[in-house]
Amino acid sequence: MPDNLAGKVALVTGSSRGLGAAIAVKLGQHGAKIAINYFHDDQKQGANKVKDIIVAAGGHADIFVGDITDDADVSAICHSVRHKLGDIDILVVNATGPQPTIAIEDLSWDAMLQQLHFFVKSPMLLIKQVVTAMKQKNYGRIIHIGSEVFDSGMPQKSHYVSAKGAQLGLMRSWSQELASFQITVNLVAPGWVPTERHANDPEEPMIEYTNNIPMKHMGEADDVAEAVLFLASDSAKFITGQRISVNGGNTMT
């Protein structure tokens, strides 16, 4: 069991549903005070549900609304978290947006930028808000949620795959820059894990994907949350700059 996170403050972006919700609940179950983040109105109910689960288990959580790709919103979110919960000790960069299928012939720079906003701009805005306090404490955990697609590739998703590759580069560079401050920076790379956003995915590709996984079944959101919990804990205090693939052996990294 990873060390208890009591007294730590964790901001999990995009945590009203899916992987983010599972991560928020898991960290909350282990004592962290959770800052739940969402942006769109249709996610409010999910955010309240996540908060209720954490509080019902004896934990502490609050909700912070804002667009994590917007400079002013990120500043406001982090200021509010610091005011209500304290300095952010654990940052989980999870939020994502639509990932449309686009053939090369139809690819535009705007489509590339949309993905870079989530996976490069947002992490940059967030880390700038938390890194000073982390350095002062000589403690911090920054955990990116990446994807196996950077290793496997994905046709008609080059805008998404390339942005995920850039996110991996950020993680590696930041881990070296922050290591002397005892701030760890790592990335969890899930495979295709069914969540609410996959509710309308066709069945045939899912079956084909599952058949190719060495473990012969898809993962669950809790599998990803467990990896994040480990990296957030003192058990992983000497692990930085690493990518952990949570995909049943679908890629070897």
C-alpha positions in Angstrom: 0.0 0.0 0.0 1.5 3.4 -1.0 2.1 5.9 1.8 -0.9 7.9 3.1 -1.3 11.3 1.4 -2.8 13.0 4.5 -2.2 16.7 4.5 -1.4 16.8 0.8 -3.4 18.9 -1.7 -4.0 17.4 -5.1 -5.4 19.2 -8.2 -6.7 16.8 -10.8 -7.7 18.5 -14.0 -10.7 17.2 -15.9 -11.9 15.2 -12.9 -15.6 15.2 -13.2 -15.7 11.9 -15.1 -13.6 9.2 -16.6 -10.0 8.7 -15.7 -9.9 12.0 -13.8 -12.8 11.1 -11.6 -11.2 7.7 -10.7 -7.9 9.4 -10.0 -9.5 12.0 -7.8 -11.4 9.4 -5.8 -8.4 7.2 -5.4 -6.2 10.1 -4.1 -9.0 11.2 -1.8 -9.4 7.7 -0.4 -5.7 7.9 0.7 -6.0 11.2 2.5 -5.3 13.9 0.0 -7.5 17.0 -0.1 -8.8 17.0 -3.7 -9.4 19.9 -6.0 -11.9 18.6 -8.6 -11.8 20.5 -11.8 -14.2 20.7 -14.7 -15.2 23.4 -17.3 -18.4 22.6 -19.3 -21.8 22.8 -17.6 -22.7 19.3 -18.6 -19.9 18.0 -16.3 -21.2 19.8 -13.1 -23.3 16.8 -12.0 -20.3 14.5 -12.4 -18.1 16.8 -10.4 -20.6 16.9 -7.6 -20.8 13.1 -7.6 -17.0 12.8 -7.3 -17.0 15.2 -4.4 -19.9 13.3 -2.7 -18.0 10.0 -3.0 -14.8 11.5 -1.4 -16.6 13.3 1.4 -18.8 10.2 2.2 -15.6 8.2 2.7 -14.4 10.8 5.2 -12.2 12.8 2.8 -12.0 16.4 1.8 -12.8 17.8 -1.7 -13.9 21.0 -3.4 -14.8 21.9 -6.9 -13.0 24.4 -9.1 -14.5 25.4 -12.4 -12.4 26.7 -15.3 -10.7 26.2 -18.6 -7.3 24.7 -18.0 -6.1 25.9 -21.5 -6.8 29.6 -20.6 -4.2 31.6 -18.7 -6.6 33.7 -16.6 -8.7 30.6 -15.7 -5.7 28.6 -14.6 -4.5 31.4 -12.5 -7.9 31.8 -10.9 -8.3 28.1 -10.3 -4.9 27.7 -8.6 -5.4 30.9 -6.5 -8.8 29.5 -5.3 -7.3 26.1 -4.5 -4.5 27.7 -2.5 -7.1 29.8 -0.6 -9.5 27.0 0.2 -7.2 23.9 0.5 -3.6 25.1 0.6 -0.6 24.9 -1.7 -0.9 22.3 -4.4 1.5 19.4 -3.6 0.3 17.0 -6.3 -0.7 18.1 -9.8 -2.3 15.6 -12.1 -2.5 16.9 -15.7 -5.4 14.8 -17.0 -7.9 17.1 -18.8 -8.4 16.5 -22.5 -10.8 17.6 -25.2 -12.3 16.2 -28.5 -10.0 14.0 -30.6 -11.6 14.0 -34.0 -10.5 11.7 -36.8 -8.8 13.7 -39.5 -7.1 12.4 -42.6 -3.8 14.0 -43.7 -5.5 15.7 -46.6 -7.9 17.4 -44.3 -5.4 18.2 -41.5 -5.1 21.9 -40.5 -2.7 23.8 -38.2 -5.8 24.7 -36.1 -6.5 21.1 -35.5 -2.9 20.6 -34.3 -3.1 23.6 -32.1 -6.3 22.4 -30.4 -4.4 19.3 -29.2 -1.3 21.3 -28.3 -3.5 23.6 -26.1 -4.5 20.6 -24.0 -1.2 18.7 -23.8 1.5 21.5 -24.0 -0.1 24.8 -23.2 -2.2 23.6 -20.3 0.6 21.7 -18.5 2.8 24.8 -19.0 0.2 27.2 -17.4 -0.4 24.8 -14.5 3.2 24.1 -13.6 4.0 27.8 -13.5 1.3 28.2 -10.9 2.5 25.4 -8.6 6.3 25.1 -9.0 7.4 28.0 -6.8 5.6 26.6 -3.7 6.9 23.1 -4.5 10.5 24.4 -4.7 10.1 26.2 -1.4 8.9 23.0 0.2 11.4 20.8 -1.6 8.5 18.6 -2.4 6.1 18.0 -5.3 4.5 15.5 -7.5 3.6 16.3 -11.1 1.9 13.5 -13.0 0.9 13.7 -16.6 -1.8 11.4 -18.1 -0.4 10.5 -21.5 -1.3 7.8 -23.9 0.1 4.6 -25.6 -0.7 6.2 -29.0 2.7 7.9 -29.1 4.3 4.4 -29.3 1.7 2.6 -31.3 0.7 5.4 -33.7 -2.9 5.9 -34.8 -4.1 6.5 -38.3 -5.9 9.8 -38.9 -5.0 11.0 -35.4 -1.6 12.6 -36.1 -2.7 15.8 -34.5 -3.4 14.0 -31.2 -0.5 11.6 -31.4 2.1 14.4 -32.0 0.7 16.5 -29.1 0.9 13.5 -26.8 4.6 13.1 -27.9 5.2 16.7 -27.0 3.7 16.2 -23.6 6.1 13.3 -23.0 8.9 15.6 -23.9 7.7 18.2 -21.4 7.7 15.6 -18.7 11.2 14.4 -19.4 12.7 17.9 -19.5 10.8 19.1 -16.4 11.9 16.0 -14.5 15.5 16.9 -15.0 15.0 20.6 -14.2 13.2 19.9 -11.0 14.9 16.8 -9.6 17.3 18.7 -7.3 14.2 20.2 -5.6 12.9 16.7 -4.9 10.0 17.3 -7.2 9.2 14.3 -9.3 7.6 14.5 -12.8 6.3 11.4 -14.4 3.7 10.2 -17.0 1.1 7.5 -16.9 0.3 6.2 -20.4 -3.0 4.3 -20.5 -4.2 2.2 -23.3 -7.8 2.3 -24.5 -9.7 2.3 -21.2 -13.5 2.5 -21.6 -15.0 5.5 -19.8 -18.0 7.8 -20.4 -16.3 9.4 -23.4 -16.2 6.0 -25.2 -19.9 5.2 -24.6 -20.7 5.5 -28.4 -17.5 3.8 -29.7 -18.2 1.0 -32.2 -17.9 -2.5 -30.8 -15.8 -4.0 -33.6 -12.6 -1.9 -33.1 -12.9 -2.5 -29.4 -13.0 -6.3 -29.9 -10.0 -6.1 -32.3 -8.0 -4.0 -29.8 -8.8 -6.3 -26.9 -7.7 -9.4 -28.9 -4.3 -7.8 -29.5 -3.7 -7.1 -25.8 -1.4 -9.8 -24.3 -3.6 -9.9 -21.2 -6.7 -10.3 -23.4 -8.9 -7.7 -21.7 -9.2 -4.0 -21.5 -8.2 -2.0 -18.5 -10.3 -0.1 -16.0 -10.1 3.5 -14.9 -9.1 2.3 -11.4 -6.0 0.6 -13.0 -4.8 4.0 -14.1 -5.7 5.6 -10.8 -3.6 3.0 -8.9 -0.6 4.0 -11.0 -1.1 7.7 -10.3 -1.5 6.9 -6.6 1.8 5.1 -6.5 3.6 8.0 -8.3 2.0 10.5 -5.9 3.1 8.6 -2.8 6.4 8.5 -1.0 6.9 5.0 -2.3 7.9 6.7 -5.6 10.0 9.5 -4.2 13.1 8.3 -6.1 11.2 7.8 -9.4 11.2 10.7 -11.9 11.3 11.2 -15.6 9.5 7.9 -16.2 6.6 6.8 -18.3 4.4 4.0 -16.9 2.3 2.2 -19.5 -1.0 0.9 -18.1 -2.2 -1.2 -21.1 -1.9 -4.9 -20.4 1.4 -5.2 -22.2 0.0 -3.7 -25.4 3.2 -1.6 -25.8 6.7 -2.3 -24.4 8.4 0.8 -23.1 
